Amino acid sequence: MDMQPEHIAEFLTRHPNFFNDFPTLLAELHIPHPHGTHAVSMSERQLIAMRDKVRMLENKLAELIQFGEENDGISEKLHALTLALLAARTPLDIIAALALHLREGFAVPHHALRVWNLPADTTPGLTDPVSPAVRDSVAAMAQPVCGALAVNDADDWFGEVSPHLRAFACIPLRPTPAAPPVGLLVLASEEAKRFYPSMGTLYLERLGQLVGAALARMQG
């Protein structure tokens, strides 16, 4: 009587000591090689499966190490920016520190910054008026928005380079996670895949809080 493969698998699962009772079967049974055309014994097949699993785990470990190293690098760069912002004494200092670290540390080629918690004449460009619609859009952002430009009015903030930009990260500037935004930072790139909708935003959120807190110090 022919048995279904499912029945055989179920039997072996229910009887884990089967091959202990019949040890010679491991050497006598031959099955197709998973990476070729010749047959191998079951014990050899198990060894191949173990090697494949080890290789997969090694690749996964290498990937995790790479991610860890990348995150360490980002944390170091964010720490350096934090120190620069702590040393800032004026809004111009904040602008200069942010521009330097975005360009040199994070390799972000373009950015635009607008705030609405400072006197209008504090720094031209930084405190240029923004519409209520922009403020409402930024206030509605629970986290940074990446990919297409989420705030249409911000397209004009980049000047003549604007037509060449393909990817954006709109970052609300909140001094604390629960605070209303005091402004908006927009990162931009000509590379379409630099900022994308499904990317992680943890470090972008921290960047927004750092810049927001630095700007809040200048208020009043």
Backbone as CSV, one residue per row, in Angstrom:
resi,resn,N_x,N_y,N_z,CA_x,CA_y,CA_z,C_x,C_y,C_z
1,MET,0.850,-1.189,0.000,0.000,0.000,0.000,0.893,1.250,0.000
2,ASP,0.594,2.164,-0.944,1.353,3.411,-1.013,0.944,4.342,0.120
3,MET,1.941,4.955,0.705,1.673,5.915,1.768,1.931,7.327,1.258
4,GLN,1.106,8.240,1.715,1.296,9.638,1.349,2.506,10.207,2.089
5,PRO,3.243,11.102,1.438,4.407,11.708,2.108,4.041,12.354,3.443
6,GLU,2.851,12.936,3.512,2.422,13.574,4.753,2.324,12.568,5.890
7,HIS,1.876,11.337,5.565,1.741,10.303,6.588,3.115,9.868,7.091
8,ILE,4.067,9.754,6.160,5.423,9.366,6.556,6.039,10.440,7.450
9,ALA,5.869,11.706,7.045,6.413,12.804,7.847,5.781,12.816,9.226
10,GLU,4.470,12.587,9.291,3.776,12.569,10.583,4.283,11.423,11.448
11,PHE,4.511,10.254,10.825,5.004,9.093,11.577,6.376,9.377,12.171
12,LEU,7.274,9.935,11.353,8.625,10.207,11.844,8.614,11.280,12.939
13,THR,7.690,12.233,12.816,7.577,13.258,13.847,7.114,12.660,15.167
14,ARG,6.190,11.706,15.069,5.643,11.080,16.272,6.586,10.035,16.860
15,HIS,7.565,9.596,16.064,8.505,8.570,16.535,9.935,9.067,16.318
16,PRO,10.395,10.005,17.129,11.721,10.608,16.923,12.878,9.631,17.095
17,ASN,12.627,8.487,17.746,13.694,7.507,17.953,13.721,6.435,16.884
18,PHE,12.977,6.631,15.816,12.882,5.598,14.779,14.260,5.229,14.235
19,PHE,15.072,6.220,13.902,16.374,5.922,13.315,17.380,5.443,14.353
20,ASN,17.089,5.669,15.638,17.909,5.039,16.674,17.669,3.531,16.704
21,ASP,16.423,3.140,16.421,16.073,1.723,16.402,16.546,1.041,15.125
22,PHE,16.682,1.834,14.039,17.116,1.278,12.749,18.261,2.140,12.197
23,PRO,19.420,2.138,12.851,20.512,3.057,12.480,21.078,2.815,11.090
24,THR,20.997,1.575,10.594,21.588,1.300,9.277,20.825,1.990,8.156
25,LEU,19.566,2.360,8.406,18.788,3.021,7.358,19.410,4.355,6.949
26,LEU,20.024,5.041,7.904,20.621,6.340,7.589,21.688,6.218,6.515
27,ALA,22.421,5.099,6.538,23.467,4.895,5.537,22.926,4.279,4.259
28,GLU,21.808,3.540,4.374,21.289,2.823,3.210,20.353,3.672,2.359
29,LEU,19.651,4.610,3.010,18.730,5.459,2.249,19.506,6.499,1.465
30,HIS,19.134,6.681,0.221,19.771,7.675,-0.630,18.710,8.596,-1.213
31,ILE,18.996,9.871,-1.159,18.054,10.884,-1.645,18.799,11.845,-2.557
32,PRO,18.091,12.583,-3.418,18.768,13.499,-4.348,19.555,14.561,-3.610
33,HIS,20.716,14.895,-4.141,21.533,15.980,-3.597,20.798,17.301,-3.827
34,PRO,20.682,18.165,-2.810,19.910,19.402,-2.973,20.545,20.395,-3.948
35,HIS,21.863,20.250,-4.188,22.544,21.195,-5.075,23.146,20.500,-6.297
36,GLY,22.657,19.308,-6.616,23.201,18.588,-7.766,22.265,17.491,-8.223
37,THR,22.783,16.552,-9.016,21.939,15.500,-9.599,22.192,14.129,-8.984
38,HIS,23.310,13.952,-8.302,23.611,12.636,-7.749,22.920,12.463,-6.406
39,ALA,22.854,11.215,-5.939,22.188,10.890,-4.686,23.194,10.827,-3.550
40,VAL,22.711,11.114,-2.341,23.538,11.032,-1.143,22.764,10.284,-0.074
41,SER,23.477,9.810,0.932,22.796,9.147,2.042,22.063,10.179,2.881
42,MET,21.150,9.689,3.703,20.373,10.601,4.533,21.267,11.347,5.516
43,SER,22.271,10.666,6.057,23.172,11.340,6.986,23.939,12.456,6.286
44,GLU,24.361,12.200,5.022,25.029,13.256,4.262,24.069,14.397,3.977
45,ARG,22.825,14.048,3.701,21.808,15.082,3.428,21.602,15.947,4.665
46,GLN,21.596,15.341,5.834,21.450,16.102,7.066,22.633,17.040,7.271
47,LEU,23.835,16.544,6.940,25.026,17.364,7.067,24.962,18.563,6.126
48,ILE,24.491,18.330,4.898,24.346,19.419,3.930,23.342,20.443,4.436
49,ALA,22.214,19.944,5.000,21.197,20.853,5.521,21.749,21.693,6.668
50,MET,22.567,21.055,7.523,23.160,21.796,8.632,24.136,22.855,8.132
51,ARG,24.905,22.510,7.103,25.840,23.482,6.546,25.091,24.663,5.933
52,ASP,23.992,24.365,5.234,23.189,25.439,4.641,22.621,26.353,5.724
53,LYS,22.178,25.745,6.829,21.618,26.533,7.919,22.692,27.398,8.564
54,VAL,23.882,26.823,8.756,24.989,27.597,9.332,25.344,28.760,8.418
55,ARG,25.373,28.499,7.109,25.699,29.562,6.149,24.647,30.678,6.214
56,MET,23.379,30.289,6.317,22.312,31.271,6.410,22.450,32.100,7.686
57,LEU,22.760,31.442,8.804,22.928,32.157,10.066,24.145,33.072,10.026
58,GLU,25.212,32.626,9.366,26.399,33.471,9.236,26.078,34.723,8.437
59,ASN,25.303,34.557,7.351,24.914,35.711,6.540,24.041,36.665,7.334
60,LYS,23.127,36.092,8.142,22.252,36.926,8.958,23.065,37.678,10.008
61,LEU,24.029,37.016,10.610,24.874,37.659,11.613,25.686,38.791,10.988
62,ALA,26.225,38.540,9.791,26.990,39.580,9.107,26.116,40.787,8.798
63,GLU,24.858,40.507,8.431,23.922,41.595,8.142,23.622,42.405,9.399
64,LEU,23.415,41.707,10.528,23.140,42.398,11.789,24.342,43.225,12.241
65,ILE,25.546,42.687,12.051,26.752,43.426,12.408,26.868,44.694,11.567
66,GLN,26.561,44.553,10.271,26.621,45.714,9.381,25.632,46.785,9.817
67,PHE,24.380,46.362,10.132,23.385,47.322,10.601,23.841,47.992,11.895
68,GLY,24.429,47.194,12.798,24.898,47.742,14.057,25.985,48.777,13.855
69,GLU,26.914,48.484,12.946,27.990,49.431,12.661,27.447,50.708,12.034
70,GLU,26.459,50.553,11.137,25.860,51.729,10.513,25.145,52.585,11.559
71,ASN,24.409,51.929,12.456,23.706,52.677,13.503,24.689,53.369,14.447
72,ASP,25.806,52.700,14.746,26.827,53.330,15.591,27.371,54.584,14.918
73,GLY,27.574,54.488,13.586,28.079,55.639,12.850,27.104,56.803,12.875
74,ILE,25.818,56.493,12.698,24.800,57.545,12.729,24.731,58.173,14.116
75,SER,24.810,57.335,15.161,24.760,57.853,16.524,25.931,58.791,16.802
76,GLU,27.115,58.438,16.307,28.287,59.296,16.508,28.094,60.640,15.816
77,LYS,27.560,60.615,14.596,27.353,61.862,13.856,26.277,62.722,14.529
78,LEU,25.238,62.061,15.037,24.183,62.803,15.720,24.707,63.407,17.020
79,HIS,25.593,62.681,17.681,26.208,63.195,18.913,27.050,64.437,18.612
80,ALA,27.804,64.393,17.522,28.622,65.550,17.150,27.745,66.767,16.852
81,LEU,26.628,66.536,16.175,25.704,67.639,15.900,25.105,68.166,17.197
82,THR,24.786,67.278,18.115,24.227,67.681,19.401,25.183,68.630,20.133
83,LEU,26.455,68.289,20.149,27.446,69.141,20.815,27.516,70.514,20.149
84,ALA,27.447,70.522,18.811,27.494,71.796,18.090,26.267,72.647,18.395
85,LEU,25.105,72.017,18.498,23.887,72.766,18.798,23.889,73.284,20.234
86,LEU,24.472,72.513,21.151,24.572,72.980,22.533,25.465,74.215,22.636
87,ALA,26.450,74.284,21.766,27.364,75.426,21.782,26.797,76.643,21.057
88,ALA,25.686,76.467,20.326,25.109,77.575,19.554,24.569,78.648,20.484
89,ARG,24.811,79.906,20.121,24.335,81.022,20.919,23.297,81.870,20.184
90,THR,23.225,81.716,18.883,22.285,82.491,18.077,21.652,81.583,17.031
91,PRO,20.523,81.995,16.451,19.938,81.210,15.355,20.916,80.998,14.203
92,LEU,21.772,81.985,13.938,22.773,81.822,12.882,23.749,80.696,13.210
93,ASP,24.080,80.540,14.494,24.950,79.437,14.912,24.279,78.094,14.628
94,ILE,22.974,78.026,14.898,22.229,76.801,14.648,22.232,76.482,13.156
95,ILE,21.964,77.488,12.338,21.945,77.293,10.891,23.295,76.798,10.394
96,ALA,24.372,77.412,10.881,25.709,77.034,10.440,26.058,75.615,10.876
97,ALA,25.757,75.273,12.125,26.067,73.931,12.633,25.284,72.868,11.873
98,LEU,24.002,73.144,11.651,23.167,72.187,10.947,23.664,71.977,9.517
99,ALA,23.971,73.062,8.826,24.438,72.963,7.448,25.736,72.160,7.364
100,LEU,26.658,72.426,8.273,27.944,71.727,8.261,27.781,70.235,8.494
101,HIS,27.029,69.877,9.517,26.920,68.466,9.882,26.048,67.684,8.903
102,LEU,25.029,68.299,8.347,24.241,67.599,7.329,25.082,67.323,6.094
103,ARG,25.884,68.294,5.726,26.684,68.143,4.508,27.879,67.222,4.727
104,GLU,28.661,67.485,5.763,29.897,66.742,5.974,29.672,65.409,6.684
105,GLY,28.776,65.389,7.660,28.569,64.168,8.435,27.601,63.198,7.804
106,PHE,26.457,63.719,7.359,25.392,62.850,6.848,25.303,62.827,5.326
107,ALA,26.123,63.596,4.650,26.137,63.634,3.182,24.760,63.956,2.609
108,VAL,24.053,64.859,3.264,22.779,65.350,2.745,23.074,66.615,1.941
109,PRO,22.868,66.580,0.632,23.323,67.695,-0.204,22.480,68.963,-0.085
110,HIS,21.190,68.819,0.244,20.314,69.992,0.274,19.380,69.906,1.476
111,HIS,19.117,71.048,2.077,18.128,71.104,3.137,17.534,72.510,3.185
112,ALA,16.340,72.587,3.758,15.671,73.876,3.948,15.064,73.880,5.340
113,LEU,15.076,75.060,5.969,14.631,75.177,7.352,13.735,76.397,7.505
114,ARG,12.590,76.187,8.142,11.687,77.287,8.467,11.206,77.115,9.902
115,VAL,11.156,78.228,10.644,10.652,78.175,12.019,9.634,79.288,12.204
116,TRP,8.732,79.091,13.163,7.713,80.107,13.430,7.561,80.381,14.915
117,ASN,8.637,80.152,15.660,8.621,80.491,17.085,9.608,81.596,17.412
118,LEU,10.182,82.235,16.370,11.139,83.310,16.576,10.596,84.597,15.971
119,PRO,11.056,85.764,16.452,10.643,87.024,15.830,10.931,87.008,14.333
120,ALA,10.045,87.615,13.562,10.112,87.522,12.103,11.408,88.054,11.529
121,ASP,12.032,89.012,12.217,13.249,89.622,11.667,14.524,89.000,12.242
122,THR,14.388,87.849,12.913,15.556,87.229,13.551,16.622,86.866,12.530
123,THR,16.256,86.079,11.547,17.191,85.644,10.514,16.443,85.508,9.198
124,PRO,16.765,86.307,8.194,16.099,86.173,6.891,16.245,84.750,6.353
125,GLY,15.176,84.246,5.782,15.167,82.874,5.281,14.657,81.918,6.340
126,LEU,15.303,81.913,7.499,14.887,81.020,8.572,13.483,81.340,9.054
127,THR,13.173,82.631,9.195,11.879,83.035,9.734,10.969,83.631,8.665
128,ASP,11.226,83.329,7.396,10.309,83.773,6.346,8.911,83.228,6.633
129,PRO,7.874,83.996,6.335,6.515,83.563,6.650,6.142,82.250,5.950
130,VAL,5.397,81.428,6.653,4.819,80.216,6.067,3.315,80.287,6.283
131,SER,2.576,79.662,5.402,1.117,79.743,5.442,0.554,78.918,6.595
132,PRO,-0.649,79.248,7.044,-1.311,78.410,8.056,-1.476,76.971,7.597
133,ALA,-1.660,76.777,6.285,-1.809,75.416,5.761,-0.538,74.602,5.984
134,VAL,0.620,75.241,5.812,1.884,74.547,6.054,2.006,74.171,7.522
135,ARG,1.691,75.117,8.396,1.776,74.828,9.828,0.843,73.693,10.215
136,ASP,-0.354,73.688,9.659,-1.314,72.620,9.960,-0.801,71.276,9.450
137,SER,-0.195,71.269,8.263,0.340,70.025,7.701,1.453,69.470,8.581
138,VAL,2.328,70.359,9.038,3.439,69.923,9.883,2.923,69.437,11.231
139,ALA,1.950,70.141,11.793,1.385,69.744,13.088,0.724,68.371,13.005
140,ALA,0.230,68.010,11.821,-0.465,66.732,11.647,0.500,65.563,11.462
141,MET,1.779,65.840,11.301,2.770,64.776,11.095,3.122,64.134,12.430
142,ALA,2.779,62.874,12.571,3.139,62.156,13.794,4.615,61.793,13.801
143,GLN,5.231,61.747,12.641,6.642,61.410,12.496,7.137,61.989,11.172
144,PRO,8.431,61.980,10.916,8.932,62.472,9.628,8.307,61.710,8.455
145,VAL,8.108,62.425,7.370,7.496,61.847,6.177,8.538,61.834,5.058
146,CYS,8.810,60.656,4.525,9.868,60.495,3.528,9.286,60.082,2.181
147,GLY,10.021,60.407,1.139,9.601,60.069,-0.221,9.313,61.325,-1.005
148,ALA,8.069,61.441,-1.486,7.649,62.660,-2.180,7.559,63.812,-1.184
149,LEU,7.640,65.017,-1.696,7.576,66.198,-0.824,6.183,66.306,-0.215
150,ALA,6.105,66.220,1.123,4.817,66.197,1.813,4.222,67.583,2.001
151,VAL,5.042,68.622,1.889,4.578,69.998,2.046,4.881,70.731,0.742
152,ASN,3.866,70.909,-0.079,4.081,71.441,-1.425,4.748,72.810,-1.430
153,ASP,4.380,73.662,-0.475,4.959,75.007,-0.432,6.475,74.976,-0.259
154,ALA,6.991,73.899,0.337,8.426,73.809,0.592,9.234,73.664,-0.687
155,ASP,8.587,73.368,-1.783,9.291,73.239,-3.058,10.008,74.543,-3.418
156,ASP,9.432,75.666,-3.022,10.030,76.974,-3.338,11.212,77.306,-2.427
157,TRP,11.395,76.548,-1.358,12.454,76.867,-0.406,13.846,76.493,-0.920
158,PHE,13.911,75.702,-1.982,15.197,75.208,-2.468,15.742,76.003,-3.660
159,GLY,15.006,77.008,-4.085,15.508,77.864,-5.157,15.675,77.142,-6.478
160,GLU,16.753,77.476,-7.193,16.927,76.979,-8.555,17.244,75.492,-8.632
161,VAL,17.649,74.874,-7.523,17.936,73.439,-7.536,16.665,72.606,-7.425
162,SER,15.553,73.231,-7.085,14.305,72.528,-6.828,13.888,71.544,-7.924
163,PRO,13.972,71.903,-9.232,13.529,70.962,-10.277,14.327,69.664,-10.329
164,HIS,15.509,69.652,-9.726,16.367,68.472,-9.801,16.216,67.531,-8.603
165,LEU,15.433,67.923,-7.615,15.291,67.129,-6.402,14.259,66.027,-6.601
166,ARG,14.584,64.826,-6.120,13.720,63.659,-6.343,13.232,62.989,-5.054
167,ALA,13.891,63.252,-3.947,13.501,62.577,-2.698,13.623,63.555,-1.539
168,PHE,12.686,63.425,-0.600,12.622,64.392,0.503,12.344,63.686,1.834
169,ALA,12.758,64.341,2.908,12.367,63.926,4.261,11.899,65.181,4.984
170,CYS,10.610,65.237,5.266,10.029,66.381,5.978,10.001,66.058,7.469
171,ILE,10.719,66.853,8.258,10.923,66.550,9.673,10.333,67.665,10.536
172,PRO,9.247,67.403,11.249,8.722,68.409,12.183,9.740,68.676,13.289
173,LEU,9.894,69.929,13.653,10.841,70.293,14.706,10.093,70.445,16.016
174,ARG,10.151,69.402,16.828,9.484,69.390,18.134,10.539,69.350,19.230
175,PRO,10.534,70.314,20.155,11.511,70.279,21.251,11.415,69.018,22.099
176,THR,10.201,68.472,22.235,9.960,67.207,22.916,8.967,66.423,22.079
177,PRO,8.888,65.101,22.269,7.987,64.298,21.437,6.532,64.755,21.466
178,ALA,6.067,65.289,22.600,4.661,65.678,22.725,4.411,67.149,22.404
179,ALA,5.460,67.908,22.175,5.307,69.346,21.952,4.834,69.642,20.532
180,PRO,4.126,70.760,20.347,3.764,71.159,18.981,5.015,71.564,18.219
181,PRO,5.042,71.389,16.913,6.240,71.740,16.145,6.489,73.243,16.131
182,VAL,7.770,73.595,16.186,8.157,75.002,16.115,8.695,75.354,14.731
183,GLY,8.754,74.366,13.859,9.252,74.608,12.513,9.318,73.322,11.727
184,LEU,9.943,73.403,10.569,10.056,72.250,9.672,11.444,72.234,9.038
185,LEU,12.068,71.082,9.081,13.323,70.837,8.386,13.050,69.868,7.247
186,VAL,13.473,70.233,6.040,13.277,69.367,4.871,14.641,68.992,4.312
187,LEU,14.931,67.707,4.290,16.137,67.191,3.657,15.786,66.780,2.228
188,ALA,16.706,66.983,1.301,16.390,66.689,-0.097,17.611,66.141,-0.821
189,SER,17.347,65.365,-1.873,18.420,64.763,-2.652,17.977,64.567,-4.093
190,GLU,18.961,64.603,-5.005,18.670,64.284,-6.399,18.482,62.788,-6.603
191,GLU,18.918,61.971,-5.651,18.790,60.511,-5.751,17.401,60.094,-5.290
192,ALA,16.655,59.445,-6.179,15.262,59.097,-5.880,15.133,58.126,-4.713
193,LYS,16.157,57.325,-4.451,16.071,56.307,-3.402,16.727,56.746,-2.098
194,ARG,17.164,57.998,-2.028,17.829,58.450,-0.802,16.848,58.477,0.367
195,PHE,15.650,58.998,0.133,14.589,59.001,1.142,13.366,58.328,0.527
196,TYR,12.818,57.323,1.214,11.698,56.559,0.658,10.666,56.290,1.752
197,PRO,9.404,56.059,1.380,8.314,56.000,2.360,8.491,54.972,3.471
198,SER,9.103,53.819,3.177,9.176,52.756,4.184,10.448,52.798,5.028
199,MET,11.278,53.806,4.852,12.531,53.850,5.610,12.269,54.169,7.086
200,GLY,13.172,53.729,7.949,13.036,54.026,9.367,13.240,55.510,9.642
201,THR,12.525,56.019,10.609,12.577,57.466,10.883,13.042,57.795,12.301
202,LEU,13.551,56.810,13.034,13.948,57.062,14.423,14.981,58.181,14.517
203,TYR,16.046,58.081,13.716,17.097,59.092,13.800,16.625,60.429,13.239
204,LEU,15.724,60.408,12.274,15.161,61.657,11.758,14.330,62.342,12.847
205,GLU,13.576,61.548,13.605,12.799,62.119,14.714,13.735,62.753,15.747
206,ARG,14.816,62.069,16.062,15.764,62.610,17.041,16.409,63.883,16.512
207,LEU,16.697,63.907,15.225,17.251,65.114,14.617,16.266,66.264,14.755
208,GLY,14.987,66.003,14.494,13.965,67.034,14.628,13.848,67.547,16.044
209,GLN,13.963,66.663,17.023,13.881,67.082,18.424,15.107,67.903,18.834
210,LEU,16.272,67.503,18.344,17.490,68.250,18.670,17.427,69.676,18.134
211,VAL,17.071,69.798,16.852,17.004,71.129,16.243,15.868,71.929,16.869
212,GLY,14.742,71.276,17.138,13.619,71.963,17.768,13.978,72.473,19.146
213,ALA,14.680,71.674,19.921,15.081,72.097,21.271,16.080,73.257,21.197
214,ALA,17.003,73.188,20.241,17.970,74.282,20.091,17.283,75.578,19.721
215,LEU,16.286,75.515,18.837,15.545,76.709,18.444,14.689,77.241,19.588
216,ALA,14.126,76.334,20.378,13.288,76.752,21.506,14.100,77.569,22.508
217,ARG,15.395,77.287,22.624,16.263,78.062,23.520,16.378,79.518,23.087
218,MET,16.196,79.737,21.784,16.343,81.102,21.247,15.049,81.913,21.364
219,GLN,13.974,81.252,21.739,12.670,81.925,21.765,12.650,83.031,22.816
220,GLY,12.129,84.141,22.402,11.995,85.264,23.314,13.318,85.965,23.547
